[in-house]
Amino acid sequence: MTLPASIFQYMNIAILVFVVVMLIYGYFKGFLLQIFSILIFIAVAFVSWMIAPALAKALPLMQANEQFNVIPIIGPLFQDSINTIFWFIIIVVGLMILSLFFRPVLKGIGKIPIIKTVNRILGLLLAGLKAAVVLILVTLLLNSGLFSNGKALVTQSYLGQLMPVTQSMVDSISAKFDPSGLVGKIMTGSEFSADDTIALENWLREKEVPDPIVPILSKLLRLKPLSGTEMTSLVDWMRTNGISEEDITKFMESFK
């Protein structure tokens, strides 16, 4: 899917409005409900973290980036990582909605005059933290590959400021399938240092990618352009590994 170009123009305004609304809402909502939300979120995140990998394998909801998902050996790793992130977001949202049923009691306590002012000030601060968490989840979703121009929207908006935190989350999630953390770097389009490139090529060899294909696949995964000869060699290798002509055609179209 592709996001409308108009979103790029208004994204920063939408982010600022969202943060302001969250702060105002947090002030009037109060600390008790806010801290309840934070504690619930921590519990929800932990449960989601444990469940998401199993659901990603059993019920994959989306395909990885078309440039990568049909590549032999590499594709399944991306598939698992992408679907784990997607399931993580779904479970978090679902469980947070369920937590709404437990809030009425705390809402009544927060209206007691003695604690009302402190409750509101602390609620304002915690609302800021919640806004940051929501924006991080949005950044994760946009970087997941669901939207072809999602990464561009992140880098061109205030969401780009959250990329270090998002990168850490992606690294942690992808580490379940790839302890090296290289999949996380590839998924978020991070820049590779010389040492990272060496580690990537060694990792590809460990995955039994043929030596002639290693430097070509390394360039592709680092989003570097391939020459015509390199592309031909890569496609021939994909055919040798049983990739259908239809999938190869889609793969080639993703570079146009």
Summary of the structure (lengths in Angstrom):
residues: 256
radius of gyration: 21.7
end to end distance: 16.3
largest distance: 75.0
contacts: 775
relative contact order: 0.13
helix: 75%
strand: 0%
